[in-house]
């Protein structure tokens, strides 16, 4: 997977339901590390560019992981349980 194939899934779409990012605890702080392990640092750095705050970065990394799982054949039911 490369950045251009993930681009449309990472851009905000007001008509799409998106899982919420936890803004109260530290649960989401693992998302950039997970993205780095899956995609490598160049793509993770691109996901971090031009974000308003660290929660937006967590959300982008989470969306990229969800997309990766879906493309890899993980069932939607399993993805939604994550």
N, C-alpha and C positions, 0 to 999 in steps of 0.2 A: 504494500500500500504506500502511496506517496501523498504528498501534501495536496497536490491538485485534485486527487480523487476524493479527499476528505473535505475540501473547501466548502462545497455546498451544504454538507451536513453540519458544519461548524458555524455557518452564518446564521444569525437569528432569523426565525420565521414565525411571525405572530400567529399564524394559523396552525402551528404544530404544537401538540402537547409534549412537554419536556419534563423529565423528572427534576424535581427541585434539588438545589444544592443546599446542604445543611450549613446554615450561617451562624449557628450558635456554638457548636463544638469544634473539635479538631478532626472529626471523622473524614472530612474531605481533603485534608492536607496530604494524603497519600496519592492523590490523583496525578500530580506532575511526575512523581517518582514512577508510578505505574506506566505513564505515557513514555517516559524515558526508557524504561525496560522494554516496552513493546515496539516503539517507533524509532528510538535513538534520540540523541540530544538535538540534532538539527531541527527535526520536526517538533520536538518539545519546545525548543526556543521559539519557533514560529508560532506555536499555539499561545505562547506567553506575550507575544508582541501586541502592542496597542490595546491592552485591556485596561479597564477603568480601575479595577482593584483585584486583589488576589482571589476573591470569590469568582470573578469572571474567568480567571485562569483555571480554577478548579472545574468550573462548568464546562469550559472548552475541552479540557482533558477528559472529563467524564463522558462528554458527547463522543469524542474520538474513540474512547474505549468501547462504548456501546456500539458504535458503527463497526469497529473492528470485530467485535463478537458476532454481530449480525452477518457481516460478510463472510466470516469464518464458519458460518453454519450453526451457530448456537441458536436454540429455539427462542422465540420471542417471550414465551412464558418464563424461561430461565433468565433472560436478560432483564425482564421487568422485576424479577425477584432480587436482583443485585442491588 
